[in-house]
Amino acid sequence: MPAPQSPITLTPEQVEELNKKLSHMRHEINNHLSLVIAAAELIRFKPELREKMSATLSEQPKRISNEMTAFSVEFEKILGIMRD
């Protein structure tokens, strides 16, 4: 991923927007990780829920990846980083 070849300047609004998007991403990832922990605990204490909770567990990595990708796209766009 080529970075800009010259210094860039961000406006206070752009910094604020990036910070909001970063905060949103952290919040969403923490939510997904909380679901992983809850599902693991339920499986541990109620093995009969294993099949149902397995679905919840298996969905979370993709959701976390999607959150990270969405933030990365915005971050790269604002900083002028081009994807190959």
mmCIF file of the N, C-alpha and C atoms, coordinates in Angstrom:
data_MODEL
# 
_entry.id   MODEL 
# 
loop_
_atom_site.group_PDB 
_atom_site.id 
_atom_site.type_symbol 
_atom_site.label_atom_id 
_atom_site.label_alt_id 
_atom_site.label_comp_id 
_atom_site.label_asym_id 
_atom_site.label_entity_id 
_atom_site.label_seq_id 
_atom_site.pdbx_PDB_ins_code 
_atom_site.Cartn_x 
_atom_site.Cartn_y 
_atom_site.Cartn_z 
_atom_site.occupancy 
_atom_site.B_iso_or_equiv 
_atom_site.pdbx_formal_charge 
_atom_site.auth_seq_id 
_atom_site.auth_comp_id 
_atom_site.auth_asym_id 
_atom_site.auth_atom_id 
_atom_site.pdbx_PDB_model_num 
ATOM 1   N N  . MET A 1 1  ? 0.828   -1.178  0.000  1.00 0.00 ? 1  MET A N  1 
ATOM 2   C CA . MET A 1 1  ? 0.000   0.000   0.000  1.00 0.00 ? 1  MET A CA 1 
ATOM 3   C C  . MET A 1 1  ? 0.875   1.244   0.000  1.00 0.00 ? 1  MET A C  1 
ATOM 4   N N  . PRO A 1 2  ? 0.936   1.944   -1.104 1.00 0.00 ? 2  PRO A N  1 
ATOM 5   C CA . PRO A 1 2  ? 1.767   3.134   -1.139 1.00 0.00 ? 2  PRO A CA 1 
ATOM 6   C C  . PRO A 1 2  ? 1.195   4.259   -0.281 1.00 0.00 ? 2  PRO A C  1 
ATOM 7   N N  . ALA A 1 3  ? 2.044   4.832   0.541  1.00 0.00 ? 3  ALA A N  1 
ATOM 8   C CA . ALA A 1 3  ? 1.661   5.974   1.374  1.00 0.00 ? 3  ALA A CA 1 
ATOM 9   C C  . ALA A 1 3  ? 1.887   7.250   0.572  1.00 0.00 ? 3  ALA A C  1 
ATOM 10  N N  . PRO A 1 4  ? 1.271   8.338   0.985  1.00 0.00 ? 4  PRO A N  1 
ATOM 11  C CA . PRO A 1 4  ? 1.510   9.607   0.308  1.00 0.00 ? 4  PRO A CA 1 
ATOM 12  C C  . PRO A 1 4  ? 3.008   9.935   0.328  1.00 0.00 ? 4  PRO A C  1 
ATOM 13  N N  . GLN A 1 5  ? 3.476   10.587  -0.709 1.00 0.00 ? 5  GLN A N  1 
ATOM 14  C CA . GLN A 1 5  ? 4.893   10.924  -0.825 1.00 0.00 ? 5  GLN A CA 1 
ATOM 15  C C  . GLN A 1 5  ? 5.231   12.268  -0.206 1.00 0.00 ? 5  GLN A C  1 
ATOM 16  N N  . SER A 1 6  ? 4.222   13.008  0.201  1.00 0.00 ? 6  SER A N  1 
ATOM 17  C CA . SER A 1 6  ? 4.464   14.298  0.837  1.00 0.00 ? 6  SER A CA 1 
ATOM 18  C C  . SER A 1 6  ? 3.623   14.380  2.105  1.00 0.00 ? 6  SER A C  1 
ATOM 19  N N  . PRO A 1 7  ? 3.975   15.297  2.999  1.00 0.00 ? 7  PRO A N  1 
ATOM 20  C CA . PRO A 1 7  ? 3.196   15.432  4.233  1.00 0.00 ? 7  PRO A CA 1 
ATOM 21  C C  . PRO A 1 7  ? 1.735   15.755  3.928  1.00 0.00 ? 7  PRO A C  1 
ATOM 22  N N  . ILE A 1 8  ? 0.874   15.281  4.805  1.00 0.00 ? 8  ILE A N  1 
ATOM 23  C CA . ILE A 1 8  ? -0.545  15.602  4.670  1.00 0.00 ? 8  ILE A CA 1 
ATOM 24  C C  . ILE A 1 8  ? -0.989  16.361  5.905  1.00 0.00 ? 8  ILE A C  1 
ATOM 25  N N  . THR A 1 9  ? -2.021  17.121  5.744  1.00 0.00 ? 9  THR A N  1 
ATOM 26  C CA . THR A 1 9  ? -2.589  17.876  6.853  1.00 0.00 ? 9  THR A CA 1 
ATOM 27  C C  . THR A 1 9  ? -4.037  17.460  7.009  1.00 0.00 ? 9  THR A C  1 
ATOM 28  N N  . LEU A 1 10 ? -4.414  17.160  8.228  1.00 0.00 ? 10 LEU A N  1 
ATOM 29  C CA . LEU A 1 10 ? -5.811  16.835  8.522  1.00 0.00 ? 10 LEU A CA 1 
ATOM 30  C C  . LEU A 1 10 ? -6.448  18.020  9.218  1.00 0.00 ? 10 LEU A C  1 
ATOM 31  N N  . THR A 1 11 ? -7.670  18.286  8.838  1.00 0.00 ? 11 THR A N  1 
ATOM 32  C CA . THR A 1 11 ? -8.413  19.340  9.524  1.00 0.00 ? 11 THR A CA 1 
ATOM 33  C C  . THR A 1 11 ? -8.886  18.807  10.869 1.00 0.00 ? 11 THR A C  1 
ATOM 34  N N  . PRO A 1 12 ? -9.211  19.688  11.788 1.00 0.00 ? 12 PRO A N  1 
ATOM 35  C CA . PRO A 1 12 ? -9.770  19.211  13.058 1.00 0.00 ? 12 PRO A CA 1 
ATOM 36  C C  . PRO A 1 12 ? -11.022 18.358  12.846 1.00 0.00 ? 12 PRO A C  1 
ATOM 37  N N  . GLU A 1 13 ? -11.808 18.690  11.838 1.00 0.00 ? 13 GLU A N  1 
ATOM 38  C CA . GLU A 1 13 ? -13.008 17.911  11.543 1.00 0.00 ? 13 GLU A CA 1 
ATOM 39  C C  . GLU A 1 13 ? -12.658 16.496  11.091 1.00 0.00 ? 13 GLU A C  1 
ATOM 40  N N  . GLN A 1 14 ? -11.609 16.369  10.279 1.00 0.00 ? 14 GLN A N  1 
ATOM 41  C CA . GLN A 1 14 ? -11.183 15.048  9.828  1.00 0.00 ? 14 GLN A CA 1 
ATOM 42  C C  . GLN A 1 14 ? -10.653 14.214  10.993 1.00 0.00 ? 14 GLN A C  1 
ATOM 43  N N  . VAL A 1 15 ? -9.906  14.853  11.884 1.00 0.00 ? 15 VAL A N  1 
ATOM 44  C CA . VAL A 1 15 ? -9.403  14.148  13.064 1.00 0.00 ? 15 VAL A CA 1 
ATOM 45  C C  . VAL A 1 15 ? -10.571 13.703  13.929 1.00 0.00 ? 15 VAL A C  1 
ATOM 46  N N  . GLU A 1 16 ? -11.538 14.583  14.112 1.00 0.00 ? 16 GLU A N  1 
ATOM 47  C CA . GLU A 1 16 ? -12.720 14.235  14.906 1.00 0.00 ? 16 GLU A CA 1 
ATOM 48  C C  . GLU A 1 16 ? -13.486 13.080  14.270 1.00 0.00 ? 16 GLU A C  1 
ATOM 49  N N  . GLU A 1 17 ? -13.636 13.109  12.950 1.00 0.00 ? 17 GLU A N  1 
ATOM 50  C CA . GLU A 1 17 ? -14.349 12.049  12.243 1.00 0.00 ? 17 GLU A CA 1 
ATOM 51  C C  . GLU A 1 17 ? -13.616 10.717  12.371 1.00 0.00 ? 17 GLU A C  1 
ATOM 52  N N  . LEU A 1 18 ? -12.301 10.730  12.200 1.00 0.00 ? 18 LEU A N  1 
ATOM 53  C CA . LEU A 1 18 ? -11.520 9.502   12.370 1.00 0.00 ? 18 LEU A CA 1 
ATOM 54  C C  . LEU A 1 18 ? -11.636 8.975   13.792 1.00 0.00 ? 18 LEU A C  1 
ATOM 55  N N  . ASN A 1 19 ? -11.600 9.870   14.755 1.00 0.00 ? 19 ASN A N  1 
ATOM 56  C CA . ASN A 1 19 ? -11.722 9.455   16.150 1.00 0.00 ? 19 ASN A CA 1 
ATOM 57  C C  . ASN A 1 19 ? -13.090 8.827   16.414 1.00 0.00 ? 19 ASN A C  1 
ATOM 58  N N  . LYS A 1 20 ? -14.146 9.383   15.841 1.00 0.00 ? 20 LYS A N  1 
ATOM 59  C CA . LYS A 1 20 ? -15.486 8.809   15.992 1.00 0.00 ? 20 LYS A CA 1 
ATOM 60  C C  . LYS A 1 20 ? -15.546 7.415   15.375 1.00 0.00 ? 20 LYS A C  1 
ATOM 61  N N  . LYS A 1 21 ? -14.961 7.272   14.198 1.00 0.00 ? 21 LYS A N  1 
ATOM 62  C CA . LYS A 1 21 ? -14.971 5.978   13.521 1.00 0.00 ? 21 LYS A CA 1 
ATOM 63  C C  . LYS A 1 21 ? -14.134 4.954   14.296 1.00 0.00 ? 21 LYS A C  1 
ATOM 64  N N  . LEU A 1 22 ? -13.011 5.382   14.847 1.00 0.00 ? 22 LEU A N  1 
ATOM 65  C CA . LEU A 1 22 ? -12.189 4.497   15.661 1.00 0.00 ? 22 LEU A CA 1 
ATOM 66  C C  . LEU A 1 22 ? -12.945 4.074   16.913 1.00 0.00 ? 22 LEU A C  1 
ATOM 67  N N  . SER A 1 23 ? -13.604 5.010   17.549 1.00 0.00 ? 23 SER A N  1 
ATOM 68  C CA . SER A 1 23 ? -14.386 4.706   18.742 1.00 0.00 ? 23 SER A CA 1 
ATOM 69  C C  . SER A 1 23 ? -15.511 3.720   18.423 1.00 0.00 ? 23 SER A C  1 
ATOM 70  N N  . HIS A 1 24 ? -16.178 3.937   17.299 1.00 0.00 ? 24 HIS A N  1 
ATOM 71  C CA . HIS A 1 24 ? -17.252 3.032   16.873 1.00 0.00 ? 24 HIS A CA 1 
ATOM 72  C C  . HIS A 1 24 ? -16.704 1.625   16.639 1.00 0.00 ? 24 HIS A C  1 
ATOM 73  N N  . MET A 1 25 ? -15.565 1.543   15.951 1.00 0.00 ? 25 MET A N  1 
ATOM 74  C CA . MET A 1 25 ? -14.968 0.238   15.676 1.00 0.00 ? 25 MET A CA 1 
ATOM 75  C C  . MET A 1 25 ? -14.619 -0.482  16.979 1.00 0.00 ? 25 MET A C  1 
ATOM 76  N N  . ARG A 1 26 ? -13.988 0.220   17.912 1.00 0.00 ? 26 ARG A N  1 
ATOM 77  C CA . ARG A 1 26 ? -13.638 -0.395  19.200 1.00 0.00 ? 26 ARG A CA 1 
ATOM 78  C C  . ARG A 1 26 ? -14.890 -0.896  19.915 1.00 0.00 ? 26 ARG A C  1 
ATOM 79  N N  . HIS A 1 27 ? -15.930 -0.088  19.920 1.00 0.00 ? 27 HIS A N  1 
ATOM 80  C CA . HIS A 1 27 ? -17.183 -0.460  20.582 1.00 0.00 ? 27 HIS A CA 1 
ATOM 81  C C  . HIS A 1 27 ? -17.769 -1.734  19.961 1.00 0.00 ? 27 HIS A C  1 
ATOM 82  N N  . GLU A 1 28 ? -17.829 -1.762  18.639 1.00 0.00 ? 28 GLU A N  1 
ATOM 83  C CA . GLU A 1 28 ? -18.404 -2.915  17.955 1.00 0.00 ? 28 GLU A CA 1 
ATOM 84  C C  . GLU A 1 28 ? -17.563 -4.173  18.161 1.00 0.00 ? 28 GLU A C  1 
ATOM 85  N N  . ILE A 1 29 ? -16.249 -4.053  18.089 1.00 0.00 ? 29 ILE A N  1 
ATOM 86  C CA . ILE A 1 29 ? -15.386 -5.218  18.308 1.00 0.00 ? 29 ILE A CA 1 
ATOM 87  C C  . ILE A 1 29 ? -15.539 -5.714  19.736 1.00 0.00 ? 29 ILE A C  1 
ATOM 88  N N  . ASN A 1 30 ? -15.600 -4.808  20.701 1.00 0.00 ? 30 ASN A N  1 
ATOM 89  C CA . ASN A 1 30 ? -15.823 -5.232  22.091 1.00 0.00 ? 30 ASN A CA 1 
ATOM 90  C C  . ASN A 1 30 ? -17.159 -5.951  22.241 1.00 0.00 ? 30 ASN A C  1 
ATOM 91  N N  . ASN A 1 31 ? -18.184 -5.495  21.528 1.00 0.00 ? 31 ASN A N  1 
ATOM 92  C CA . ASN A 1 31 ? -19.481 -6.185  21.568 1.00 0.00 ? 31 ASN A CA 1 
ATOM 93  C C  . ASN A 1 31 ? -19.355 -7.606  21.033 1.00 0.00 ? 31 ASN A C  1 
ATOM 94  N N  . HIS A 1 32 ? -18.669 -7.757  19.922 1.00 0.00 ? 32 HIS A N  1 
ATOM 95  C CA . HIS A 1 32 ? -18.505 -9.093  19.328 1.00 0.00 ? 32 HIS A CA 1 
ATOM 96  C C  . HIS A 1 32 ? -17.688 -10.002 20.253 1.00 0.00 ? 32 HIS A C  1 
ATOM 97  N N  . LEU A 1 33 ? -16.652 -9.454  20.862 1.00 0.00 ? 33 LEU A N  1 
ATOM 98  C CA . LEU A 1 33 ? -15.854 -10.253 21.791 1.00 0.00 ? 33 LEU A CA 1 
ATOM 99  C C  . LEU A 1 33 ? -16.656 -10.631 23.033 1.00 0.00 ? 33 LEU A C  1 
ATOM 100 N N  . SER A 1 34 ? -17.534 -9.752  23.469 1.00 0.00 ? 34 SER A N  1 
ATOM 101 C CA . SER A 1 34 ? -18.412 -10.073 24.605 1.00 0.00 ? 34 SER A CA 1 
ATOM 102 C C  . SER A 1 34 ? -19.318 -11.249 24.272 1.00 0.00 ? 34 SER A C  1 
ATOM 103 N N  . LEU A 1 35 ? -19.791 -11.292 23.031 1.00 0.00 ? 35 LEU A N  1 
ATOM 104 C CA . LEU A 1 35 ? -20.618 -12.425 22.607 1.00 0.00 ? 35 LEU A CA 1 
ATOM 105 C C  . LEU A 1 35 ? -19.820 -13.728 22.606 1.00 0.00 ? 35 LEU A C  1 
ATOM 106 N N  . VAL A 1 36 ? -18.562 -13.654 22.209 1.00 0.00 ? 36 VAL A N  1 
ATOM 107 C CA . VAL A 1 36 ? -17.702 -14.844 22.229 1.00 0.00 ? 36 VAL A CA 1 
ATOM 108 C C  . VAL A 1 36 ? -17.548 -15.335 23.665 1.00 0.00 ? 36 VAL A C  1 
ATOM 109 N N  . ILE A 1 37 ? -17.269 -14.421 24.576 1.00 0.00 ? 37 ILE A N  1 
ATOM 110 C CA . ILE A 1 37 ? -17.097 -14.793 25.988 1.00 0.00 ? 37 ILE A CA 1 
ATOM 111 C C  . ILE A 1 37 ? -18.386 -15.371 26.554 1.00 0.00 ? 37 ILE A C  1 
ATOM 112 N N  . ALA A 1 38 ? -19.510 -14.719 26.263 1.00 0.00 ? 38 ALA A N  1 
ATOM 113 C CA . ALA A 1 38 ? -20.797 -15.207 26.776 1.00 0.00 ? 38 ALA A CA 1 
ATOM 114 C C  . ALA A 1 38 ? -21.122 -16.592 26.228 1.00 0.00 ? 38 ALA A C  1 
ATOM 115 N N  . ALA A 1 39 ? -20.893 -16.795 24.938 1.00 0.00 ? 39 ALA A N  1 
ATOM 116 C CA . ALA A 1 39 ? -21.184 -18.101 24.335 1.00 0.00 ? 39 ALA A CA 1 
ATOM 117 C C  . ALA A 1 39 ? -20.286 -19.178 24.939 1.00 0.00 ? 39 ALA A C  1 
ATOM 118 N N  . ALA A 1 40 ? -19.013 -18.857 25.128 1.00 0.00 ? 40 ALA A N  1 
ATOM 119 C CA . ALA A 1 40 ? -18.089 -19.836 25.716 1.00 0.00 ? 40 ALA A CA 1 
ATOM 120 C C  . ALA A 1 40 ? -18.507 -20.198 27.141 1.00 0.00 ? 40 ALA A C  1 
ATOM 121 N N  . GLU A 1 41 ? -18.923 -19.210 27.900 1.00 0.00 ? 41 GLU A N  1 
ATOM 122 C CA . GLU A 1 41 ? -19.377 -19.470 29.270 1.00 0.00 ? 41 GLU A CA 1 
ATOM 123 C C  . GLU A 1 41 ? -20.650 -20.315 29.286 1.00 0.00 ? 41 GLU A C  1 
ATOM 124 N N  . LEU A 1 42 ? -21.568 -20.000 28.395 1.00 0.00 ? 42 LEU A N  1 
ATOM 125 C CA . LEU A 1 42 ? -22.802 -20.797 28.324 1.00 0.00 ? 42 LEU A CA 1 
ATOM 126 C C  . LEU A 1 42 ? -22.496 -22.242 27.950 1.00 0.00 ? 42 LEU A C  1 
ATOM 127 N N  . ILE A 1 43 ? -21.611 -22.436 27.002 1.00 0.00 ? 43 ILE A N  1 
ATOM 128 C CA . ILE A 1 43 ? -21.229 -23.798 26.613 1.00 0.00 ? 43 ILE A CA 1 
ATOM 129 C C  . ILE A 1 43 ? -20.592 -24.526 27.791 1.00 0.00 ? 43 ILE A C  1 
ATOM 130 N N  . ARG A 1 44 ? -19.790 -23.796 28.538 1.00 0.00 ? 44 ARG A N  1 
ATOM 131 C CA . ARG A 1 44 ? -19.103 -24.388 29.693 1.00 0.00 ? 44 ARG A CA 1 
ATOM 132 C C  . ARG A 1 44 ? -20.088 -24.852 30.765 1.00 0.00 ? 44 ARG A C  1 
ATOM 133 N N  . PHE A 1 45 ? -21.073 -24.023 31.040 1.00 0.00 ? 45 PHE A N  1 
ATOM 134 C CA . PHE A 1 45 ? -22.004 -24.334 32.133 1.00 0.00 ? 45 PHE A CA 1 
ATOM 135 C C  . PHE A 1 45 ? -23.284 -25.034 31.673 1.00 0.00 ? 45 PHE A C  1 
ATOM 136 N N  . LYS A 1 46 ? -23.591 -24.924 30.392 1.00 0.00 ? 46 LYS A N  1 
ATOM 137 C CA . LYS A 1 46 ? -24.784 -25.580 29.852 1.00 0.00 ? 46 LYS A CA 1 
ATOM 138 C C  . LYS A 1 46 ? -24.412 -26.250 28.533 1.00 0.00 ? 46 LYS A C  1 
ATOM 139 N N  . PRO A 1 47 ? -23.747 -27.392 28.600 1.00 0.00 ? 47 PRO A N  1 
ATOM 140 C CA . PRO A 1 47 ? -23.282 -28.060 27.386 1.00 0.00 ? 47 PRO A CA 1 
ATOM 141 C C  . PRO A 1 47 ? -24.385 -28.323 26.360 1.00 0.00 ? 47 PRO A C  1 
ATOM 142 N N  . GLU A 1 48 ? -25.614 -28.400 26.802 1.00 0.00 ? 48 GLU A N  1 
ATOM 143 C CA . GLU A 1 48 ? -26.716 -28.649 25.868 1.00 0.00 ? 48 GLU A CA 1 
ATOM 144 C C  . GLU A 1 48 ? -26.926 -27.478 24.894 1.00 0.00 ? 48 GLU A C  1 
ATOM 145 N N  . LEU A 1 49 ? -26.346 -26.323 25.201 1.00 0.00 ? 49 LEU A N  1 
ATOM 146 C CA . LEU A 1 49 ? -26.460 -25.156 24.317 1.00 0.00 ? 49 LEU A CA 1 
ATOM 147 C C  . LEU A 1 49 ? -25.301 -25.060 23.320 1.00 0.00 ? 49 LEU A C  1 
ATOM 148 N N  . ARG A 1 50 ? -24.449 -26.085 23.316 1.00 0.00 ? 50 ARG A N  1 
ATOM 149 C CA . ARG A 1 50 ? -23.247 -26.048 22.484 1.00 0.00 ? 50 ARG A CA 1 
ATOM 150 C C  . ARG A 1 50 ? -23.546 -25.774 21.018 1.00 0.00 ? 50 ARG A C  1 
ATOM 151 N N  . GLU A 1 51 ? -24.506 -26.473 20.464 1.00 0.00 ? 51 GLU A N  1 
ATOM 152 C CA . GLU A 1 51 ? -24.801 -26.302 19.036 1.00 0.00 ? 51 GLU A CA 1 
ATOM 153 C C  . GLU A 1 51 ? -25.287 -24.884 18.735 1.00 0.00 ? 51 GLU A C  1 
ATOM 154 N N  . LYS A 1 52 ? -26.201 -24.392 19.540 1.00 0.00 ? 52 LYS A N  1 
ATOM 155 C CA . LYS A 1 52 ? -26.735 -23.045 19.342 1.00 0.00 ? 52 LYS A CA 1 
ATOM 156 C C  . LYS A 1 52 ? -25.645 -21.985 19.514 1.00 0.00 ? 52 LYS A C  1 
ATOM 157 N N  . MET A 1 53 ? -24.830 -22.126 20.540 1.00 0.00 ? 53 MET A N  1 
ATOM 158 C CA . MET A 1 53 ? -23.786 -21.137 20.819 1.00 0.00 ? 53 MET A CA 1 
ATOM 159 C C  . MET A 1 53 ? -22.620 -21.231 19.838 1.00 0.00 ? 53 MET A C  1 
ATOM 160 N N  . SER A 1 54 ? -22.437 -22.393 19.244 1.00 0.00 ? 54 SER A N  1 
ATOM 161 C CA . SER A 1 54 ? -21.382 -22.555 18.237 1.00 0.00 ? 54 SER A CA 1 
ATOM 162 C C  . SER A 1 54 ? -21.627 -21.622 17.051 1.00 0.00 ? 54 SER A C  1 
ATOM 163 N N  . ALA A 1 55 ? -22.873 -21.459 16.684 1.00 0.00 ? 55 ALA A N  1 
ATOM 164 C CA . ALA A 1 55 ? -23.202 -20.536 15.593 1.00 0.00 ? 55 ALA A CA 1 
ATOM 165 C C  . ALA A 1 55 ? -22.809 -19.109 15.964 1.00 0.00 ? 55 ALA A C  1 
ATOM 166 N N  . THR A 1 56 ? -23.121 -18.708 17.181 1.00 0.00 ? 56 THR A N  1 
ATOM 167 C CA . THR A 1 56 ? -22.750 -17.374 17.648 1.00 0.00 ? 56 THR A CA 1 
ATOM 168 C C  . THR A 1 56 ? -21.236 -17.207 17.627 1.00 0.00 ? 56 THR A C  1 
ATOM 169 N N  . LEU A 1 57 ? -20.531 -18.212 18.108 1.00 0.00 ? 57 LEU A N  1 
ATOM 170 C CA . LEU A 1 57 ? -19.066 -18.149 18.118 1.00 0.00 ? 57 LEU A CA 1 
ATOM 171 C C  . LEU A 1 57 ? -18.503 -18.022 16.717 1.00 0.00 ? 57 LEU A C  1 
ATOM 172 N N  . SER A 1 58 ? -19.015 -18.802 15.801 1.00 0.00 ? 58 SER A N  1 
ATOM 173 C CA . SER A 1 58 ? -18.442 -18.822 14.457 1.00 0.00 ? 58 SER A CA 1 
ATOM 174 C C  . SER A 1 58 ? -18.751 -17.555 13.652 1.00 0.00 ? 58 SER A C  1 
ATOM 175 N N  . GLU A 1 59 ? -19.776 -16.802 14.026 1.00 0.00 ? 59 GLU A N  1 
ATOM 176 C CA . GLU A 1 59 ? -20.121 -15.568 13.315 1.00 0.00 ? 59 GLU A CA 1 
ATOM 177 C C  . GLU A 1 59 ? -19.231 -14.386 13.695 1.00 0.00 ? 59 GLU A C  1 
ATOM 178 N N  . GLN A 1 60 ? -18.673 -14.409 14.881 1.00 0.00 ? 60 GLN A N  1 
ATOM 179 C CA . GLN A 1 60 ? -17.989 -13.224 15.396 1.00 0.00 ? 60 GLN A CA 1 
ATOM 180 C C  . GLN A 1 60 ? -16.696 -12.852 14.672 1.00 0.00 ? 60 GLN A C  1 
ATOM 181 N N  . PRO A 1 61 ? -15.838 -13.798 14.291 1.00 0.00 ? 61 PRO A N  1 
ATOM 182 C CA . PRO A 1 61 ? -14.616 -13.376 13.583 1.00 0.00 ? 61 PRO A CA 1 
ATOM 183 C C  . PRO A 1 61 ? -14.903 -12.579 12.309 1.00 0.00 ? 61 PRO A C  1 
ATOM 184 N N  . LYS A 1 62 ? -15.887 -12.992 11.530 1.00 0.00 ? 62 LYS A N  1 
ATOM 185 C CA . LYS A 1 62 ? -16.237 -12.264 10.307 1.00 0.00 ? 62 LYS A CA 1 
ATOM 186 C C  . LYS A 1 62 ? -16.757 -10.872 10.637 1.00 0.00 ? 62 LYS A C  1 
ATOM 187 N N  . ARG A 1 63 ? -17.556 -10.766 11.665 1.00 0.00 ? 63 ARG A N  1 
ATOM 188 C CA . ARG A 1 63 ? -18.083 -9.454  12.058 1.00 0.00 ? 63 ARG A CA 1 
ATOM 189 C C  . ARG A 1 63 ? -16.954 -8.523  12.521 1.00 0.00 ? 63 ARG A C  1 
ATOM 190 N N  . ILE A 1 64 ? -16.014 -9.074  13.278 1.00 0.00 ? 64 ILE A N  1 
ATOM 191 C CA . ILE A 1 64 ? -14.867 -8.282  13.726 1.00 0.00 ? 64 ILE A CA 1 
ATOM 192 C C  . ILE A 1 64 ? -14.045 -7.845  12.521 1.00 0.00 ? 64 ILE A C  1 
ATOM 193 N N  . SER A 1 65 ? -13.806 -8.756  11.619 1.00 0.00 ? 65 SER A N  1 
ATOM 194 C CA . SER A 1 65 ? -13.060 -8.435  10.397 1.00 0.00 ? 65 SER A CA 1 
ATOM 195 C C  . SER A 1 65 ? -13.754 -7.346  9.589  1.00 0.00 ? 65 SER A C  1 
ATOM 196 N N  . ASN A 1 66 ? -15.067 -7.425  9.471  1.00 0.00 ? 66 ASN A N  1 
ATOM 197 C CA . ASN A 1 66 ? -15.828 -6.404  8.738  1.00 0.00 ? 66 ASN A CA 1 
ATOM 198 C C  . ASN A 1 66 ? -15.684 -5.030  9.375  1.00 0.00 ? 66 ASN A C  1 
ATOM 199 N N  . GLU A 1 67 ? -15.720 -4.976  10.703 1.00 0.00 ? 67 GLU A N  1 
ATOM 200 C CA . GLU A 1 67 ? -15.553 -3.695  11.407 1.00 0.00 ? 67 GLU A CA 1 
ATOM 201 C C  . GLU A 1 67 ? -14.164 -3.111  11.143 1.00 0.00 ? 67 GLU A C  1 
ATOM 202 N N  . MET A 1 68 ? -13.152 -3.958  11.208 1.00 0.00 ? 68 MET A N  1 
ATOM 203 C CA . MET A 1 68 ? -11.794 -3.489  10.979 1.00 0.00 ? 68 MET A CA 1 
ATOM 204 C C  . MET A 1 68 ? -11.610 -3.023  9.534  1.00 0.00 ? 68 MET A C  1 
ATOM 205 N N  . THR A 1 69 ? -12.191 -3.739  8.602  1.00 0.00 ? 69 THR A N  1 
ATOM 206 C CA . THR A 1 69 ? -12.091 -3.370  7.193  1.00 0.00 ? 69 THR A CA 1 
ATOM 207 C C  . THR A 1 69 ? -12.780 -2.037  6.932  1.00 0.00 ? 69 THR A C  1 
ATOM 208 N N  . ALA A 1 70 ? -13.963 -1.858  7.485  1.00 0.00 ? 70 ALA A N  1 
ATOM 209 C CA . ALA A 1 70 ? -14.700 -0.607  7.281  1.00 0.00 ? 70 ALA A CA 1 
ATOM 210 C C  . ALA A 1 70 ? -13.897 0.577   7.801  1.00 0.00 ? 70 ALA A C  1 
ATOM 211 N N  . PHE A 1 71 ? -13.298 0.436   8.986  1.00 0.00 ? 71 PHE A N  1 
ATOM 212 C CA . PHE A 1 71 ? -12.483 1.528   9.517  1.00 0.00 ? 71 PHE A CA 1 
ATOM 213 C C  . PHE A 1 71 ? -11.251 1.745   8.652  1.00 0.00 ? 71 PHE A C  1 
ATOM 214 N N  . SER A 1 72 ? -10.600 0.669   8.252  1.00 0.00 ? 72 SER A N  1 
ATOM 215 C CA . SER A 1 72 ? -9.378  0.779   7.451  1.00 0.00 ? 72 SER A CA 1 
ATOM 216 C C  . SER A 1 72 ? -9.623  1.524   6.143  1.00 0.00 ? 72 SER A C  1 
ATOM 217 N N  . VAL A 1 73 ? -10.743 1.238   5.503  1.00 0.00 ? 73 VAL A N  1 
ATOM 218 C CA . VAL A 1 73 ? -11.081 1.915   4.246  1.00 0.00 ? 73 VAL A CA 1 
ATOM 219 C C  . VAL A 1 73 ? -11.201 3.419   4.472  1.00 0.00 ? 73 VAL A C  1 
ATOM 220 N N  . GLU A 1 74 ? -11.905 3.821   5.511  1.00 0.00 ? 74 GLU A N  1 
ATOM 221 C CA . GLU A 1 74 ? -12.069 5.248   5.810  1.00 0.00 ? 74 GLU A CA 1 
ATOM 222 C C  . GLU A 1 74 ? -10.736 5.887   6.192  1.00 0.00 ? 74 GLU A C  1 
ATOM 223 N N  . PHE A 1 75 ? -9.962  5.200   7.000  1.00 0.00 ? 75 PHE A N  1 
ATOM 224 C CA . PHE A 1 75 ? -8.654  5.696   7.437  1.00 0.00 ? 75 PHE A CA 1 
ATOM 225 C C  . PHE A 1 75 ? -7.753  5.928   6.225  1.00 0.00 ? 75 PHE A C  1 
ATOM 226 N N  . GLU A 1 76 ? -7.676  4.947   5.354  1.00 0.00 ? 76 GLU A N  1 
ATOM 227 C CA . GLU A 1 76 ? -6.824  5.043   4.169  1.00 0.00 ? 76 GLU A CA 1 
ATOM 228 C C  . GLU A 1 76 ? -7.309  6.136   3.225  1.00 0.00 ? 76 GLU A C  1 
ATOM 229 N N  . LYS A 1 77 ? -8.627  6.286   3.117  1.00 0.00 ? 77 LYS A N  1 
ATOM 230 C CA . LYS A 1 77 ? -9.174  7.315   2.234  1.00 0.00 ? 77 LYS A CA 1 
ATOM 231 C C  . LYS A 1 77 ? -8.780  8.695   2.736  1.00 0.00 ? 77 LYS A C  1 
ATOM 232 N N  . ILE A 1 78 ? -8.946  8.933   4.029  1.00 0.00 ? 78 ILE A N  1 
ATOM 233 C CA . ILE A 1 78 ? -8.633  10.253  4.580  1.00 0.00 ? 78 ILE A CA 1 
ATOM 234 C C  . ILE A 1 78 ? -7.130  10.532  4.497  1.00 0.00 ? 78 ILE A C  1 
ATOM 235 N N  . LEU A 1 79 ? -6.303  9.516   4.688  1.00 0.00 ? 79 LEU A N  1 
ATOM 236 C CA . LEU A 1 79 ? -4.857  9.721   4.648  1.00 0.00 ? 79 LEU A CA 1 
ATOM 237 C C  . LEU A 1 79 ? -4.280  9.620   3.239  1.00 0.00 ? 79 LEU A C  1 
ATOM 238 N N  . GLY A 1 80 ? -5.101  9.304   2.266  1.00 0.00 ? 80 GLY A N  1 
ATOM 239 C CA . GLY A 1 80 ? -4.630  9.222   0.890  1.00 0.00 ? 80 GLY A CA 1 
ATOM 240 C C  . GLY A 1 80 ? -3.771  8.006   0.611  1.00 0.00 ? 80 GLY A C  1 
ATOM 241 N N  . ILE A 1 81 ? -4.008  6.933   1.352  1.00 0.00 ? 81 ILE A N  1 
ATOM 242 C CA . ILE A 1 81 ? -3.262  5.688   1.143  1.00 0.00 ? 81 ILE A CA 1 
ATOM 243 C C  . ILE A 1 81 ? -3.990  4.896   0.079  1.00 0.00 ? 81 ILE A C  1 
ATOM 244 N N  . MET A 1 82 ? -3.272  4.507   -0.952 1.00 0.00 ? 82 MET A N  1 
ATOM 245 C CA . MET A 1 82 ? -3.869  3.763   -2.058 1.00 0.00 ? 82 MET A CA 1 
ATOM 246 C C  . MET A 1 82 ? -3.656  2.278   -1.861 1.00 0.00 ? 82 MET A C  1 
ATOM 247 N N  . ARG A 1 83 ? -4.713  1.510   -2.062 1.00 0.00 ? 83 ARG A N  1 
ATOM 248 C CA . ARG A 1 83 ? -4.604  0.044   -2.011 1.00 0.00 ? 83 ARG A CA 1 
ATOM 249 C C  . ARG A 1 83 ? -4.126  -0.454  -3.360 1.00 0.00 ? 83 ARG A C  1 
ATOM 250 N N  . ASP A 1 84 ? -3.368  -1.528  -3.315 1.00 0.00 ? 84 ASP A N  1 
ATOM 251 C CA . ASP A 1 84 ? -2.898  -2.144  -4.569 1.00 0.00 ? 84 ASP A CA 1 
ATOM 252 C C  . ASP A 1 84 ? -3.998  -2.934  -5.221 1.00 0.00 ? 84 ASP A C  1 
# 
